[in-house]
Amino acid sequence: MRGLLRYLRNSRAELGRVTWPTRQEVVQSTQATLIFVLITSLFLLATDTVLGNLINLFL
């Protein structure tokens, strides 16, 4: 039980030393992630469509 309490105490102290991102940093990171996911999705859609049409063309 002591080990668990020590772990929780140390975890809370560690969270106090964390440098948390600002709201603006979080928004910018989220936007960058969404743009990356959108671009990757469009690339995969185009690749799947082209390869699917090529396979259907030769079958």
C-alpha distance matrix in Angstrom:
0.0 3.8 5.4 5.2 6.4 8.7 9.9 10.8 12.5 14.3 15.4 16.8 18.6 20.0 21.4 23.2 25.0 26.2 29.9 30.4 33.7 36.3 37.7 40.8 39.0 37.1 40.4 42.2 39.6 39.7 43.5 43.7 41.4 43.4 46.7 45.4 44.4 47.8 49.8 48.0 48.5 52.2 52.6 51.1 53.2 56.3 55.6 54.9 58.1 60.3 59.0 59.3 62.9 63.8 62.5 64.5 67.5 67.7 66.9
3.8 0.0 3.8 5.4 5.1 6.1 8.5 9.9 10.5 12.1 14.0 15.4 16.4 18.1 20.0 21.4 22.9 24.6 28.4 29.2 32.8 35.4 37.0 40.1 38.2 36.7 40.1 41.8 39.3 39.7 43.5 43.5 41.5 43.8 46.9 45.6 44.9 48.4 50.2 48.5 49.3 52.9 53.2 51.9 54.2 57.2 56.4 56.1 59.3 61.3 60.1 60.6 64.2 64.9 63.9 66.0 68.9 69.0 68.4
5.4 3.8 0.0 3.8 5.5 5.1 6.0 8.6 9.9 10.4 12.0 14.2 15.3 16.2 18.2 20.1 21.3 22.6 26.4 27.3 30.8 33.6 35.4 38.3 36.1 34.5 38.1 39.5 36.8 37.3 41.1 40.9 38.8 41.2 44.2 42.8 42.1 45.6 47.3 45.5 46.4 50.0 50.2 48.9 51.3 54.2 53.3 53.0 56.3 58.1 56.9 57.6 61.1 61.7 60.7 62.9 65.7 65.8 65.3
5.2 5.4 3.8 0.0 3.8 5.4 5.0 6.2 8.6 9.8 10.4 12.3 14.2 15.1 16.5 18.6 20.3 21.2 24.9 25.4 28.7 31.5 32.9 35.9 33.9 32.1 35.5 37.2 34.5 34.8 38.6 38.6 36.4 38.6 41.8 40.5 39.7 43.1 45.0 43.3 44.0 47.6 48.0 46.6 48.9 51.9 51.2 50.7 53.9 56.0 54.9 55.3 58.8 59.7 58.7 60.7 63.6 63.9 63.3
6.4 5.1 5.5 3.8 0.0 3.8 5.4 5.1 6.1 8.5 9.8 10.6 12.3 14.1 15.4 16.9 18.9 20.3 24.0 24.6 28.1 30.6 32.1 35.3 33.6 31.9 35.3 37.1 34.8 35.2 38.9 39.2 37.3 39.5 42.6 41.6 41.0 44.3 46.3 44.8 45.6 49.1 49.6 48.5 50.7 53.7 53.2 52.9 55.9 58.0 57.2 57.6 61.1 62.0 61.2 63.1 66.0 66.4 65.9
8.7 6.1 5.1 5.4 3.8 0.0 3.8 5.5 5.1 6.0 8.4 9.9 10.5 12.1 14.2 15.5 16.9 18.7 22.4 23.5 27.1 29.8 31.8 34.7 32.7 31.4 35.0 36.5 34.1 34.9 38.6 38.6 36.8 39.3 42.2 41.1 40.7 44.1 45.9 44.4 45.5 49.0 49.2 48.3 50.7 53.5 52.9 52.8 56.0 57.9 57.0 57.7 61.1 61.9 61.1 63.3 66.0 66.3 66.0
9.9 8.5 6.0 5.0 5.4 3.8 0.0 3.8 5.5 5.2 6.0 8.6 9.9 10.4 12.2 14.4 15.6 16.6 20.4 21.3 24.7 27.6 29.4 32.3 30.1 28.7 32.2 33.6 31.1 31.7 35.4 35.3 33.4 35.9 38.8 37.6 37.2 40.6 42.3 40.7 41.8 45.3 45.6 44.6 47.0 49.8 49.1 49.0 52.2 54.1 53.2 53.9 57.3 58.1 57.3 59.5 62.2 62.5 62.2
10.8 9.9 8.6 6.2 5.1 5.5 3.8 0.0 3.8 5.5 5.0 6.2 8.6 9.8 10.6 12.6 14.6 15.6 19.2 19.6 23.1 25.6 27.2 30.3 28.5 26.8 30.3 32.0 29.7 30.1 33.9 34.1 32.3 34.6 37.7 36.7 36.2 39.5 41.5 40.1 41.0 44.5 45.0 44.1 46.3 49.2 48.8 48.7 51.7 53.8 53.1 53.6 57.0 58.0 57.3 59.3 62.1 62.6 62.3
12.5 10.5 9.9 8.6 6.1 5.1 5.5 3.8 0.0 3.8 5.5 5.2 6.3 8.7 10.0 11.0 13.0 14.8 18.4 19.3 23.0 25.4 27.3 30.4 28.7 27.5 31.0 32.7 30.6 31.4 35.0 35.3 33.8 36.2 39.2 38.4 38.2 41.4 43.3 42.2 43.2 46.6 47.1 46.5 48.7 51.5 51.2 51.2 54.2 56.2 55.6 56.4 59.6 60.6 60.1 62.1 64.8 65.4 65.2
14.3 12.1 10.4 9.8 8.5 6.0 5.2 5.5 3.8 0.0 3.8 5.4 5.0 6.1 8.6 9.9 10.9 12.7 16.5 17.8 21.5 24.3 26.5 29.2 27.2 26.2 29.9 31.2 29.0 30.1 33.7 33.5 32.1 34.8 37.5 36.5 36.5 39.9 41.5 40.3 41.6 45.0 45.3 44.7 47.1 49.7 49.3 49.5 52.6 54.4 53.8 54.7 57.9 58.7 58.3 60.5 63.0 63.5 63.5
15.4 14.0 12.0 10.4 9.8 8.4 6.0 5.0 5.5 3.8 0.0 3.8 5.4 5.0 6.2 8.8 10.1 10.8 14.6 15.3 18.8 21.6 23.6 26.4 24.3 23.1 26.7 28.1 25.8 26.6 30.3 30.3 28.7 31.3 34.1 33.2 33.0 36.4 38.1 36.9 38.1 41.4 41.9 41.2 43.6 46.3 45.9 46.1 49.1 51.0 50.4 51.3 54.5 55.4 55.0 57.1 59.7 60.3 60.2
16.8 15.4 14.2 12.3 10.6 9.9 8.6 6.2 5.2 5.4 3.8 0.0 3.8 5.4 5.1 6.5 9.1 10.2 13.7 14.2 17.9 20.2 22.1 25.1 23.5 22.3 25.9 27.6 25.7 26.5 30.1 30.5 29.2 31.6 34.4 33.9 33.8 37.0 38.8 38.0 39.1 42.3 43.0 42.6 44.8 47.5 47.4 47.6 50.5 52.4 52.1 52.9 56.0 57.1 56.8 58.8 61.4 62.2 62.1
18.6 16.4 15.3 14.2 12.3 10.5 9.9 8.6 6.3 5.0 5.4 3.8 0.0 3.8 5.4 5.2 6.9 9.2 12.7 14.1 18.0 20.3 22.7 25.5 23.8 23.2 26.8 28.2 26.4 27.7 31.2 31.3 30.4 33.0 35.6 35.0 35.3 38.5 40.1 39.3 40.8 43.9 44.4 44.2 46.5 49.0 48.9 49.4 52.2 54.0 53.7 54.7 57.8 58.7 58.6 60.7 63.1 63.9 64.0
20.0 18.1 16.2 15.1 14.1 12.1 10.4 9.8 8.7 6.1 5.0 5.4 3.8 0.0 3.8 5.3 5.2 6.7 10.4 12.1 15.8 18.6 21.2 23.6 21.5 20.9 24.7 25.7 23.6 25.1 28.6 28.4 27.4 30.2 32.7 31.8 32.3 35.5 36.9 36.1 37.7 40.8 41.1 40.9 43.4 45.8 45.6 46.2 49.1 50.7 50.4 51.6 54.6 55.4 55.3 57.6 59.9 60.6 60.8
21.4 20.0 18.2 16.5 15.4 14.2 12.2 10.6 10.0 8.6 6.2 5.1 5.4 3.8 0.0 3.8 5.4 5.2 8.7 9.3 13.0 15.7 17.9 20.6 18.8 17.9 21.6 22.9 21.1 22.3 25.8 25.9 25.0 27.6 30.2 29.7 30.0 33.1 34.7 34.1 35.5 38.6 39.2 39.1 41.3 43.8 43.8 44.4 47.1 48.9 48.8 49.8 52.8 53.8 53.8 55.8 58.2 59.1 59.3
23.2 21.4 20.1 18.6 16.9 15.5 14.4 12.6 11.0 9.9 8.8 6.5 5.2 5.3 3.8 0.0 3.8 5.6 8.3 9.5 13.3 15.4 17.9 20.7 19.2 18.9 22.4 23.8 22.5 23.9 27.2 27.5 27.0 29.6 32.0 31.8 32.4 35.3 36.9 36.6 38.1 41.0 41.7 41.8 44.0 46.4 46.5 47.2 49.9 51.6 51.7 52.8 55.6 56.7 56.9 58.9 61.1 62.1 62.5
25.0 22.9 21.3 20.3 18.9 16.9 15.6 14.6 13.0 10.9 10.1 9.1 6.9 5.2 5.4 3.8 0.0 3.8 6.5 9.1 12.7 15.1 18.2 20.4 18.4 18.6 22.3 23.1 21.6 23.6 26.7 26.6 26.3 29.2 31.3 30.8 31.7 34.7 36.0 35.6 37.5 40.2 40.6 40.9 43.4 45.5 45.5 46.5 49.2 50.7 50.7 52.1 54.9 55.7 56.0 58.2 60.3 61.2 61.7
26.2 24.6 22.6 21.2 20.3 18.7 16.6 15.6 14.8 12.7 10.8 10.2 9.2 6.7 5.2 5.6 3.8 0.0 3.8 5.9 9.4 12.3 15.3 17.3 15.1 15.1 18.9 19.6 17.9 19.9 23.0 22.8 22.5 25.4 27.5 27.0 27.9 30.9 32.2 31.9 33.7 36.4 36.9 37.2 39.6 41.8 41.8 42.8 45.4 47.0 47.1 48.4 51.2 52.1 52.4 54.5 56.6 57.6 58.2
29.9 28.4 26.4 24.9 24.0 22.4 20.4 19.2 18.4 16.5 14.6 13.7 12.7 10.4 8.7 8.3 6.5 3.8 0.0 3.8 6.5 9.3 12.6 14.2 12.1 12.8 16.4 16.8 15.7 18.0 20.8 20.6 20.8 23.7 25.5 25.3 26.6 29.4 30.5 30.6 32.5 35.0 35.5 36.2 38.5 40.5 40.8 42.0 44.4 45.9 46.2 47.7 50.2 51.2 51.8 53.9 55.8 56.9 57.7
30.4 29.2 27.3 25.4 24.6 23.5 21.3 19.6 19.3 17.8 15.3 14.2 14.1 12.1 9.3 9.5 9.1 5.9 3.8 0.0 3.8 6.6 9.4 11.6 9.7 9.7 13.3 14.3 13.3 15.1 18.0 18.4 18.5 21.0 23.1 23.2 24.3 26.9 28.4 28.6 30.2 32.7 33.6 34.2 36.2 38.3 38.9 39.9 42.2 43.9 44.4 45.6 48.1 49.3 49.9 51.8 53.8 55.1 55.8
33.7 32.8 30.8 28.7 28.1 27.1 24.7 23.1 23.0 21.5 18.8 17.9 18.0 15.8 13.0 13.3 12.7 9.4 6.5 3.8 0.0 3.8 6.6 8.0 5.9 6.4 9.9 10.6 10.0 12.1 14.6 15.1 15.6 18.1 19.9 20.3 21.7 24.0 25.4 26.0 27.6 29.9 30.8 31.8 33.7 35.6 36.4 37.6 39.7 41.3 42.1 43.3 45.7 46.9 47.7 49.5 51.4 52.9 53.7
36.3 35.4 33.6 31.5 30.6 29.8 27.6 25.6 25.4 24.3 21.6 20.2 20.3 18.6 15.7 15.4 15.1 12.3 9.3 6.6 3.8 0.0 3.8 5.4 5.2 6.4 8.7 10.0 10.7 12.4 14.3 15.5 16.6 18.5 20.1 21.2 22.7 24.4 26.0 27.1 28.6 30.5 31.8 33.0 34.6 36.4 37.5 38.8 40.6 42.3 43.4 44.5 46.6 48.1 49.1 50.7 52.5 54.2 55.0
37.7 37.0 35.4 32.9 32.1 31.8 29.4 27.2 27.3 26.5 23.6 22.1 22.7 21.2 17.9 17.9 18.2 15.3 12.6 9.4 6.6 3.8 0.0 3.8 5.5 5.1 6.2 8.6 9.9 10.6 12.3 14.3 15.3 16.5 18.4 20.0 21.1 22.5 24.4 25.7 26.8 28.6 30.3 31.5 32.7 34.7 36.1 37.2 38.8 40.7 41.9 42.8 44.9 46.5 47.6 48.9 50.8 52.7 53.4
40.8 40.1 38.3 35.9 35.3 34.7 32.3 30.3 30.4 29.2 26.4 25.1 25.5 23.6 20.6 20.7 20.4 17.3 14.2 11.6 8.0 5.4 3.8 0.0 3.8 5.4 5.1 6.1 8.6 9.8 10.5 12.3 14.2 15.3 16.5 18.3 20.0 21.0 22.6 24.3 25.6 27.1 28.6 30.2 31.4 33.1 34.6 36.0 37.4 39.1 40.5 41.7 43.5 45.0 46.3 47.7 49.3 51.3 52.3
39.0 38.2 36.1 33.9 33.6 32.7 30.1 28.5 28.7 27.2 24.3 23.5 23.8 21.5 18.8 19.2 18.4 15.1 12.1 9.7 5.9 5.2 5.5 3.8 0.0 3.8 5.5 5.1 6.1 8.5 9.9 10.5 12.2 14.2 15.4 16.4 18.3 19.9 21.2 22.4 24.2 25.8 27.0 28.5 30.1 31.7 32.9 34.3 36.1 37.6 38.8 40.1 42.1 43.4 44.6 46.3 47.9 49.6 50.6
37.1 36.7 34.5 32.1 31.9 31.4 28.7 26.8 27.5 26.2 23.1 22.3 23.2 20.9 17.9 18.9 18.6 15.1 12.8 9.7 6.4 6.4 5.1 5.4 3.8 0.0 3.8 5.5 5.1 6.1 8.6 9.9 10.5 12.2 14.2 15.3 16.4 18.2 20.0 21.0 22.3 24.3 25.7 26.8 28.3 30.3 31.4 32.5 34.3 36.2 37.2 38.2 40.4 41.9 42.9 44.4 46.3 48.0 48.8
40.4 40.1 38.1 35.5 35.3 35.0 32.2 30.3 31.0 29.9 26.7 25.9 26.8 24.7 21.6 22.4 22.3 18.9 16.4 13.3 9.9 8.7 6.2 5.1 5.5 3.8 0.0 3.8 5.5 5.1 6.1 8.6 9.9 10.5 12.3 14.2 15.3 16.4 18.4 19.9 20.9 22.5 24.3 25.7 26.8 28.6 30.2 31.3 32.8 34.6 36.0 37.0 38.8 40.6 41.7 43.0 44.8 46.8 47.6
42.2 41.8 39.5 37.2 37.1 36.5 33.6 32.0 32.7 31.2 28.1 27.6 28.2 25.7 22.9 23.8 23.1 19.6 16.8 14.3 10.6 10.0 8.6 6.1 5.1 5.5 3.8 0.0 3.8 5.4 5.1 6.2 8.6 9.9 10.6 12.3 14.3 15.3 16.6 18.3 19.9 21.2 22.6 24.3 25.7 27.1 28.6 30.1 31.6 33.1 34.5 35.8 37.6 39.1 40.4 41.9 43.4 45.3 46.4
39.6 39.3 36.8 34.5 34.8 34.1 31.1 29.7 30.6 29.0 25.8 25.7 26.4 23.6 21.1 22.5 21.6 17.9 15.7 13.3 10.0 10.7 9.9 8.6 6.1 5.1 5.5 3.8 0.0 3.8 5.5 5.1 6.1 8.6 10.0 10.5 12.3 14.2 15.4 16.4 18.2 20.1 21.1 22.4 24.2 25.9 26.9 28.3 30.1 31.7 32.7 34.1 36.1 37.4 38.6 40.3 41.9 43.6 44.6
39.7 39.7 37.3 34.8 35.2 34.9 31.7 30.1 31.4 30.1 26.6 26.5 27.7 25.1 22.3 23.9 23.6 19.9 18.0 15.1 12.1 12.4 10.6 9.8 8.5 6.1 5.1 5.4 3.8 0.0 3.8 5.5 5.1 6.2 8.6 9.9 10.5 12.2 14.3 15.3 16.3 18.3 20.0 21.0 22.3 24.3 25.6 26.6 28.3 30.2 31.4 32.3 34.4 36.0 37.0 38.4 40.3 42.1 42.9
43.5 43.5 41.1 38.6 38.9 38.6 35.4 33.9 35.0 33.7 30.3 30.1 31.2 28.6 25.8 27.2 26.7 23.0 20.8 18.0 14.6 14.3 12.3 10.5 9.9 8.6 6.1 5.1 5.5 3.8 0.0 3.8 5.4 5.2 6.1 8.5 9.9 10.5 12.3 14.2 15.2 16.5 18.3 19.9 20.9 22.6 24.3 25.6 26.9 28.6 30.2 31.2 32.9 34.6 36.0 37.3 38.8 40.9 41.9
43.7 43.5 40.9 38.6 39.2 38.6 35.3 34.1 35.3 33.5 30.3 30.5 31.3 28.4 25.9 27.5 26.6 22.8 20.6 18.4 15.1 15.5 14.3 12.3 10.5 9.9 8.6 6.2 5.1 5.5 3.8 0.0 3.8 5.5 5.2 6.1 8.6 9.9 10.6 12.2 14.1 15.5 16.5 18.3 19.9 21.2 22.5 24.2 25.8 27.1 28.5 29.9 31.7 33.0 34.4 36.0 37.5 39.3 40.5
41.4 41.5 38.8 36.4 37.3 36.8 33.4 32.3 33.8 32.1 28.7 29.2 30.4 27.4 25.0 27.0 26.3 22.5 20.8 18.5 15.6 16.6 15.3 14.2 12.2 10.5 9.9 8.6 6.1 5.1 5.4 3.8 0.0 3.8 5.5 5.1 6.2 8.6 10.0 10.5 12.1 14.3 15.3 16.4 18.1 20.0 21.0 22.2 24.1 25.8 26.8 28.0 30.1 31.5 32.5 34.2 35.9 37.6 38.5
43.4 43.8 41.2 38.6 39.5 39.3 35.9 34.6 36.2 34.8 31.3 31.6 33.0 30.2 27.6 29.6 29.2 25.4 23.7 21.0 18.1 18.5 16.5 15.3 14.2 12.2 10.5 9.9 8.6 6.2 5.2 5.5 3.8 0.0 3.8 5.4 5.1 6.1 8.6 9.8 10.4 12.2 14.2 15.2 16.2 18.3 19.8 20.8 22.3 24.3 25.6 26.4 28.4 30.1 31.2 32.5 34.3 36.3 37.1
46.7 46.9 44.2 41.8 42.6 42.2 38.8 37.7 39.2 37.5 34.1 34.4 35.6 32.7 30.2 32.0 31.3 27.5 25.5 23.1 19.9 20.1 18.4 16.5 15.4 14.2 12.3 10.6 10.0 8.6 6.1 5.2 5.5 3.8 0.0 3.8 5.5 5.1 6.2 8.5 9.8 10.6 12.3 14.2 15.2 16.6 18.3 19.8 21.1 22.6 24.3 25.5 27.0 28.6 30.1 31.5 32.9 34.9 36.1
45.4 45.6 42.8 40.5 41.6 41.1 37.6 36.7 38.4 36.5 33.2 33.9 35.0 31.8 29.7 31.8 30.8 27.0 25.3 23.2 20.3 21.2 20.0 18.3 16.4 15.3 14.2 12.3 10.5 9.9 8.5 6.1 5.1 5.4 3.8 0.0 3.8 5.4 5.2 6.1 8.5 10.0 10.6 12.2 14.1 15.4 16.4 18.1 19.9 21.2 22.4 23.9 25.8 27.0 28.3 30.0 31.5 33.2 34.4
44.4 44.9 42.1 39.7 41.0 40.7 37.2 36.2 38.2 36.5 33.0 33.8 35.3 32.3 30.0 32.4 31.7 27.9 26.6 24.3 21.7 22.7 21.1 20.0 18.3 16.4 15.3 14.3 12.3 10.5 9.9 8.6 6.2 5.1 5.5 3.8 0.0 3.8 5.5 5.1 6.0 8.6 9.8 10.4 12.0 14.2 15.2 16.1 18.0 19.9 20.8 21.9 24.0 25.5 26.5 28.0 29.9 31.6 32.4
47.8 48.4 45.6 43.1 44.3 44.1 40.6 39.5 41.4 39.9 36.4 37.0 38.5 35.5 33.1 35.3 34.7 30.9 29.4 26.9 24.0 24.4 22.5 21.0 19.9 18.2 16.4 15.3 14.2 12.2 10.5 9.9 8.6 6.1 5.1 5.4 3.8 0.0 3.8 5.5 5.1 6.2 8.6 9.9 10.5 12.3 14.2 15.2 16.4 18.3 19.9 20.8 22.5 24.3 25.6 26.8 28.4 30.5 31.5
49.8 50.2 47.3 45.0 46.3 45.9 42.3 41.5 43.3 41.5 38.1 38.8 40.1 36.9 34.7 36.9 36.0 32.2 30.5 28.4 25.4 26.0 24.4 22.6 21.2 20.0 18.4 16.6 15.4 14.3 12.3 10.6 10.0 8.6 6.2 5.2 5.5 3.8 0.0 3.8 5.4 5.2 6.2 8.7 9.9 10.6 12.3 14.2 15.4 16.6 18.3 19.7 21.2 22.6 24.3 25.7 27.0 28.9 30.3
48.0 48.5 45.5 43.3 44.8 44.4 40.7 40.1 42.2 40.3 36.9 38.0 39.3 36.1 34.1 36.6 35.6 31.9 30.6 28.6 26.0 27.1 25.7 24.3 22.4 21.0 19.9 18.3 16.4 15.3 14.2 12.2 10.5 9.8 8.5 6.1 5.1 5.5 3.8 0.0 3.8 5.5 5.1 6.2 8.5 9.9 10.5 12.1 14.1 15.4 16.3 17.9 19.9 21.0 22.2 24.1 25.6 27.2 28.3
48.5 49.3 46.4 44.0 45.6 45.5 41.8 41.0 43.2 41.6 38.1 39.1 40.8 37.7 35.5 38.1 37.5 33.7 32.5 30.2 27.6 28.6 26.8 25.6 24.2 22.3 20.9 19.9 18.2 16.3 15.2 14.1 12.1 10.4 9.8 8.5 6.0 5.1 5.4 3.8 0.0 3.8 5.4 5.1 6.0 8.6 9.8 10.4 12.1 14.2 15.3 16.1 18.1 19.8 20.8 22.2 24.0 25.9 26.7
52.2 52.9 50.0 47.6 49.1 49.0 45.3 44.5 46.6 45.0 41.4 42.3 43.9 40.8 38.6 41.0 40.2 36.4 35.0 32.7 29.9 30.5 28.6 27.1 25.8 24.3 22.5 21.2 20.1 18.3 16.5 15.5 14.3 12.2 10.6 10.0 8.6 6.2 5.2 5.5 3.8 0.0 3.8 5.5 5.0 6.1 8.5 9.8 10.5 12.2 14.1 15.1 16.4 18.3 19.9 21.0 22.3 24.6 25.7
52.6 53.2 50.2 48.0 49.6 49.2 45.6 45.0 47.1 45.3 41.9 43.0 44.4 41.1 39.2 41.7 40.6 36.9 35.5 33.6 30.8 31.8 30.3 28.6 27.0 25.7 24.3 22.6 21.1 20.0 18.3 16.5 15.3 14.2 12.3 10.6 9.8 8.6 6.2 5.1 5.4 3.8 0.0 3.8 5.4 5.2 6.1 8.5 9.9 10.6 12.1 14.0 15.4 16.5 18.2 19.9 21.0 22.8 24.3
51.1 51.9 48.9 46.6 48.5 48.3 44.6 44.1 46.5 44.7 41.2 42.6 44.2 40.9 39.1 41.8 40.9 37.2 36.2 34.2 31.8 33.0 31.5 30.2 28.5 26.8 25.7 24.3 22.4 21.0 19.9 18.3 16.4 15.2 14.2 12.2 10.4 9.9 8.7 6.2 5.1 5.5 3.8 0.0 3.8 5.4 5.0 6.0 8.4 9.9 10.4 11.7 14.0 15.2 16.2 17.9 19.6 21.2 22.2
53.2 54.2 51.3 48.9 50.7 50.7 47.0 46.3 48.7 47.1 43.6 44.8 46.5 43.4 41.3 44.0 43.4 39.6 38.5 36.2 33.7 34.6 32.7 31.4 30.1 28.3 26.8 25.7 24.2 22.3 20.9 19.9 18.1 16.2 15.2 14.1 12.0 10.5 9.9 8.5 6.0 5.0 5.4 3.8 0.0 3.8 5.5 5.2 6.1 8.6 10.0 10.4 12.2 14.2 15.3 16.3 18.1 20.2 21.0
56.3 57.2 54.2 51.9 53.7 53.5 49.8 49.2 51.5 49.7 46.3 47.5 49.0 45.8 43.8 46.4 45.5 41.8 40.5 38.3 35.6 36.4 34.7 33.1 31.7 30.3 28.6 27.1 25.9 24.3 22.6 21.2 20.0 18.3 16.6 15.4 14.2 12.3 10.6 9.9 8.6 6.1 5.2 5.4 3.8 0.0 3.8 5.5 5.1 6.1 8.5 9.8 10.6 12.3 14.2 15.4 16.4 18.6 20.1
55.6 56.4 53.3 51.2 53.2 52.9 49.1 48.8 51.2 49.3 45.9 47.4 48.9 45.6 43.8 46.5 45.5 41.8 40.8 38.9 36.4 37.5 36.1 34.6 32.9 31.4 30.2 28.6 26.9 25.6 24.3 22.5 21.0 19.8 18.3 16.4 15.2 14.2 12.3 10.5 9.8 8.5 6.1 5.0 5.5 3.8 0.0 3.8 5.5 5.3 6.1 8.3 9.9 10.6 12.2 14.1 15.2 16.8 18.3
54.9 56.1 53.0 50.7 52.9 52.8 49.0 48.7 51.2 49.5 46.1 47.6 49.4 46.2 44.4 47.2 46.5 42.8 42.0 39.9 37.6 38.8 37.2 36.0 34.3 32.5 31.3 30.1 28.3 26.6 25.6 24.2 22.2 20.8 19.8 18.1 16.1 15.2 14.2 12.1 10.4 9.8 8.5 6.0 5.2 5.5 3.8 0.0 3.8 5.6 5.3 5.8 8.4 9.8 10.4 12.0 14.0 15.6 16.3
58.1 59.3 56.3 53.9 55.9 56.0 52.2 51.7 54.2 52.6 49.1 50.5 52.2 49.1 47.1 49.9 49.2 45.4 44.4 42.2 39.7 40.6 38.8 37.4 36.1 34.3 32.8 31.6 30.1 28.3 26.9 25.8 24.1 22.3 21.1 19.9 18.0 16.4 15.4 14.1 12.1 10.5 9.9 8.4 6.1 5.1 5.5 3.8 0.0 3.8 5.6 5.1 6.1 8.6 10.0 10.5 12.1 14.5 15.5
60.3 61.3 58.1 56.0 58.0 57.9 54.1 53.8 56.2 54.4 51.0 52.4 54.0 50.7 48.9 51.6 50.7 47.0 45.9 43.9 41.3 42.3 40.7 39.1 37.6 36.2 34.6 33.1 31.7 30.2 28.6 27.1 25.8 24.3 22.6 21.2 19.9 18.3 16.6 15.4 14.2 12.2 10.6 9.9 8.6 6.1 5.3 5.6 3.8 0.0 3.8 5.5 5.2 6.2 8.7 10.0 10.5 12.6 14.4
59.0 60.1 56.9 54.9 57.2 57.0 53.2 53.1 55.6 53.8 50.4 52.1 53.7 50.4 48.8 51.7 50.7 47.1 46.2 44.4 42.1 43.4 41.9 40.5 38.8 37.2 36.0 34.5 32.7 31.4 30.2 28.5 26.8 25.6 24.3 22.4 20.8 19.9 18.3 16.3 15.3 14.1 12.1 10.4 10.0 8.5 6.1 5.3 5.6 3.8 0.0 3.8 5.4 5.0 6.1 8.6 9.7 10.8 12.3
59.3 60.6 57.6 55.3 57.6 57.7 53.9 53.6 56.4 54.7 51.3 52.9 54.7 51.6 49.8 52.8 52.1 48.4 47.7 45.6 43.3 44.5 42.8 41.7 40.1 38.2 37.0 35.8 34.1 32.3 31.2 29.9 28.0 26.4 25.5 23.9 21.9 20.8 19.7 17.9 16.1 15.1 14.0 11.7 10.4 9.8 8.3 5.8 5.1 5.5 3.8 0.0 3.8 5.4 5.2 6.2 8.5 10.2 10.7
62.9 64.2 61.1 58.8 61.1 61.1 57.3 57.0 59.6 57.9 54.5 56.0 57.8 54.6 52.8 55.6 54.9 51.2 50.2 48.1 45.7 46.6 44.9 43.5 42.1 40.4 38.8 37.6 36.1 34.4 32.9 31.7 30.1 28.4 27.0 25.8 24.0 22.5 21.2 19.9 18.1 16.4 15.4 14.0 12.2 10.6 9.9 8.4 6.1 5.2 5.4 3.8 0.0 3.8 5.5 5.1 6.0 8.8 10.0
63.8 64.9 61.7 59.7 62.0 61.9 58.1 58.0 60.6 58.7 55.4 57.1 58.7 55.4 53.8 56.7 55.7 52.1 51.2 49.3 46.9 48.1 46.5 45.0 43.4 41.9 40.6 39.1 37.4 36.0 34.6 33.0 31.5 30.1 28.6 27.0 25.5 24.3 22.6 21.0 19.8 18.3 16.5 15.2 14.2 12.3 10.6 9.8 8.6 6.2 5.0 5.4 3.8 0.0 3.8 5.5 5.0 6.5 8.8
62.5 63.9 60.7 58.7 61.2 61.1 57.3 57.3 60.1 58.3 55.0 56.8 58.6 55.3 53.8 56.9 56.0 52.4 51.8 49.9 47.7 49.1 47.6 46.3 44.6 42.9 41.7 40.4 38.6 37.0 36.0 34.4 32.5 31.2 30.1 28.3 26.5 25.6 24.3 22.2 20.8 19.9 18.2 16.2 15.3 14.2 12.2 10.4 10.0 8.7 6.1 5.2 5.5 3.8 0.0 3.8 5.4 5.4 6.2
64.5 66.0 62.9 60.7 63.1 63.3 59.5 59.3 62.1 60.5 57.1 58.8 60.7 57.6 55.8 58.9 58.2 54.5 53.9 51.8 49.5 50.7 48.9 47.7 46.3 44.4 43.0 41.9 40.3 38.4 37.3 36.0 34.2 32.5 31.5 30.0 28.0 26.8 25.7 24.1 22.2 21.0 19.9 17.9 16.3 15.4 14.1 12.0 10.5 10.0 8.6 6.2 5.1 5.5 3.8 0.0 3.8 5.5 5.2
67.5 68.9 65.7 63.6 66.0 66.0 62.2 62.1 64.8 63.0 59.7 61.4 63.1 59.9 58.2 61.1 60.3 56.6 55.8 53.8 51.4 52.5 50.8 49.3 47.9 46.3 44.8 43.4 41.9 40.3 38.8 37.5 35.9 34.3 32.9 31.5 29.9 28.4 27.0 25.6 24.0 22.3 21.0 19.6 18.1 16.4 15.2 14.0 12.1 10.5 9.7 8.5 6.0 5.0 5.4 3.8 0.0 3.8 5.7
67.7 69.0 65.8 63.9 66.4 66.3 62.5 62.6 65.4 63.5 60.3 62.2 63.9 60.6 59.1 62.1 61.2 57.6 56.9 55.1 52.9 54.2 52.7 51.3 49.6 48.0 46.8 45.3 43.6 42.1 40.9 39.3 37.6 36.3 34.9 33.2 31.6 30.5 28.9 27.2 25.9 24.6 22.8 21.2 20.2 18.6 16.8 15.6 14.5 12.6 10.8 10.2 8.8 6.5 5.4 5.5 3.8 0.0 3.8
66.9 68.4 65.3 63.3 65.9 66.0 62.2 62.3 65.2 63.5 60.2 62.1 64.0 60.8 59.3 62.5 61.7 58.2 57.7 55.8 53.7 55.0 53.4 52.3 50.6 48.8 47.6 46.4 44.6 42.9 41.9 40.5 38.5 37.1 36.1 34.4 32.4 31.5 30.3 28.3 26.7 25.7 24.3 22.2 21.0 20.1 18.3 16.3 15.5 14.4 12.3 10.7 10.0 8.8 6.2 5.2 5.7 3.8 0.0
